[in-house]
Amino acid sequence: MSYYIAQIIAVFAFIVVLISFWCRDRKKILGVQIGSSILYSVQYLLLGGYSGLGVNILGIIKSVIFVNKKENSKKFLIIFVIAYIAVGILTWDSMISLFPIVASLVYVIASYHDNPQYIRIGAIIASVFWIIYNISVMAYVGCVTESILMVSNILAVVRMREAHMRVTEHSKKEGK
C-alpha cells in the first residue's frame, strides 16, 4: 500500500516542481521547490530511499536559506556541501546511494548563483542522477518526472537563451 501512496505523492511533487522551473526569478523557483521537496521526502520515506529522503530534507533547509540569501551566503553553500556529503556517509547503502548526493551537490551549487539559467542547467544535470536512483528505489513516477523535468528545463533554457538573443540583436540594430 505504501508503494502506491508514494507514487501518488510523487505525481503531486512533479506538478509542483514543474511549475517551479517555469518561474522567471530565483526566489520563486526556490520557494516553489520547497513544497516539492516536502512531498518527495514523504515519497522516499515510504519507499525506504533514505539517501533520497535525507537530501530532500536538506534541500528544504537549503531553499529556505537561499531564498533569503545574504552577503555571507557563501558560508551556507560550504555548509550545505559538507551536509550533503555527511548525508551520503550516514545513509550509505551501496554505490547507488551516492547518486542523490551527487545530484544534490550539483544542484546546491547551481542554486547558489543568482542567474536562474544556472539553476535550470544544474537541474538538468541532477535529473540524470535522480533517474538512476529512482529506478533503484522503485520510484517509477519519479523516473518519469525527472525525464519530463529534464526536457522542460532544456526547453526553458533554450527559450530564455532565444529571448536573450532577440534582445541582444534588437539592441545591436538600435545602436546602428
C-alpha positions as CSV (number, residue, x, y, z in Angstrom):
1,M,0.0,0.0,0.0
2,S,2.8,2.5,0.9
3,Y,4.3,1.9,-2.6
4,Y,1.1,3.2,-4.3
5,I,0.8,6.1,-1.9
6,A,4.4,7.0,-2.6
7,Q,3.7,7.0,-6.4
8,I,0.6,9.3,-5.9
9,I,2.6,11.7,-3.8
10,A,5.3,11.7,-6.5
11,V,2.7,12.9,-9.0
12,F,1.8,15.9,-6.8
13,A,5.5,16.6,-6.3
14,F,6.1,16.5,-10.0
15,I,3.3,19.1,-10.7
16,V,4.8,21.4,-8.1
17,V,8.4,21.2,-9.3
18,L,7.4,21.5,-12.9
19,I,5.7,24.8,-12.1
20,S,8.9,26.0,-10.4
21,F,11.1,25.6,-13.4
22,W,8.9,27.9,-15.5
23,C,9.2,30.7,-12.9
24,R,11.2,33.6,-14.0
25,D,13.1,34.6,-10.9
26,R,15.3,32.8,-8.5
27,K,13.2,33.4,-5.3
28,K,10.1,32.0,-6.9
29,I,11.9,28.9,-8.3
30,L,13.4,28.1,-4.9
31,G,10.2,28.9,-3.0
32,V,8.0,26.6,-5.0
33,Q,10.6,23.9,-4.8
34,I,10.3,23.8,-1.0
35,G,6.8,22.3,-1.5
36,S,8.1,19.7,-3.9
37,S,10.9,18.7,-1.6
38,I,8.4,18.1,1.2
39,L,6.4,15.8,-1.0
40,Y,9.5,14.0,-2.3
41,S,10.7,13.5,1.3
42,V,7.5,11.6,2.1
43,Q,7.8,9.6,-1.1
44,Y,11.3,8.4,-0.3
45,L,10.4,7.7,3.3
46,L,7.6,5.4,2.2
47,L,9.9,3.7,-0.3
48,G,12.8,3.3,2.1
49,G,15.0,5.5,0.0
50,Y,16.9,7.1,2.8
51,S,19.5,8.9,0.8
52,G,16.7,10.5,-1.2
53,L,14.9,11.4,2.0
54,G,18.0,12.9,3.6
55,V,18.9,15.1,0.6
56,N,15.3,16.3,0.2
57,I,15.2,17.4,3.9
58,L,18.5,19.2,3.4
59,G,17.0,20.6,0.2
60,I,14.1,22.2,2.1
61,I,16.5,23.9,4.5
62,K,18.8,25.0,1.7
63,S,16.0,26.5,-0.3
64,V,14.7,28.4,2.7
65,I,18.2,29.9,3.3
66,F,19.0,30.6,-0.3
67,V,15.7,32.3,-0.9
68,N,16.7,34.8,1.7
69,K,20.4,34.7,0.9
70,K,22.5,37.5,2.4
71,E,26.0,38.6,1.5
72,N,27.6,35.9,3.7
73,S,25.7,33.1,2.0
74,K,28.9,31.5,0.6
75,K,29.4,30.1,4.1
76,F,25.9,28.4,3.7
77,L,27.0,26.9,0.4
78,I,30.0,25.4,2.0
79,I,27.9,24.2,5.0
80,F,25.4,22.5,2.6
81,V,28.1,20.9,0.6
82,I,29.5,19.4,3.8
83,A,26.0,18.4,5.0
84,Y,25.2,16.6,1.7
85,I,28.4,14.7,2.0
86,A,27.5,13.8,5.6
87,V,24.1,12.6,4.5
88,G,25.9,10.4,1.9
89,I,28.0,8.9,4.6
90,L,25.1,8.4,7.1
91,T,22.8,6.9,4.5
92,W,25.4,4.8,2.7
93,D,23.8,1.6,1.5
94,S,25.6,0.9,-1.8
95,M,27.1,2.9,-4.7
96,I,23.6,3.8,-5.8
97,S,23.0,5.8,-2.6
98,L,25.7,8.2,-3.9
99,F,23.5,9.3,-6.8
100,P,21.1,11.6,-4.9
101,I,24.1,13.0,-3.1
102,V,25.9,13.9,-6.4
103,A,22.6,15.2,-7.8
104,S,22.1,17.4,-4.8
105,L,25.7,18.7,-4.7
106,V,25.3,19.8,-8.4
107,Y,22.0,21.4,-7.7
108,V,23.1,23.2,-4.4
109,I,26.0,24.8,-6.2
110,A,23.7,25.9,-9.1
111,S,21.1,27.3,-6.7
112,Y,23.8,29.5,-5.1
113,H,24.0,31.6,-8.2
114,D,21.7,34.5,-8.9
115,N,21.2,33.5,-12.6
116,P,18.0,31.3,-13.0
117,Q,19.7,29.7,-16.0
118,Y,22.4,28.2,-13.8
119,I,19.6,26.8,-11.6
120,R,18.0,25.2,-14.6
121,I,21.2,23.8,-16.0
122,G,22.1,22.3,-12.6
123,A,18.6,20.7,-12.5
124,I,19.2,19.1,-15.9
125,I,22.5,17.5,-14.7
126,A,20.9,16.5,-11.4
127,S,18.0,14.8,-13.2
128,V,20.3,12.2,-14.8
129,F,21.5,11.1,-11.3
130,W,17.9,11.1,-9.9
131,I,16.6,9.0,-12.7
132,I,19.1,6.2,-11.9
133,Y,18.5,6.5,-8.2
134,N,14.7,6.4,-8.7
135,I,14.9,3.2,-10.7
136,S,16.8,1.6,-7.9
137,V,14.3,2.5,-5.2
138,M,11.3,1.8,-7.4
139,A,10.2,5.4,-7.6
140,Y,8.9,5.0,-11.1
141,V,6.8,8.1,-11.1
142,G,10.0,9.9,-10.1
143,C,11.8,8.5,-13.2
144,V,9.1,9.8,-15.4
145,T,9.0,13.1,-13.5
146,E,12.8,13.6,-13.8
147,S,12.7,12.8,-17.5
148,I,9.9,15.3,-18.1
149,L,11.7,17.9,-15.9
150,M,14.9,17.4,-17.8
151,V,13.1,18.1,-21.1
152,S,11.2,21.0,-19.6
153,N,14.4,22.6,-18.2
154,I,16.1,22.1,-21.6
155,L,13.2,23.9,-23.3
156,A,13.3,26.7,-20.6
157,V,17.0,27.2,-21.1
158,V,16.5,27.4,-24.9
159,R,13.6,29.7,-24.6
160,M,15.4,32.1,-22.3
161,R,18.5,32.0,-24.4
162,E,16.5,32.8,-27.6
163,A,14.8,35.7,-25.7
164,H,18.2,37.0,-24.7
165,M,19.5,36.7,-28.3
166,R,16.4,38.6,-29.6
167,V,17.0,41.4,-27.1
168,T,20.7,41.5,-28.0
169,E,20.0,41.5,-31.7
170,H,17.4,44.3,-31.3
171,S,19.9,46.3,-29.2
172,K,22.5,46.0,-31.9
173,K,20.1,47.2,-34.6
174,E,19.0,50.1,-32.4
175,G,22.7,51.1,-31.9
176,K,23.5,51.3,-35.7
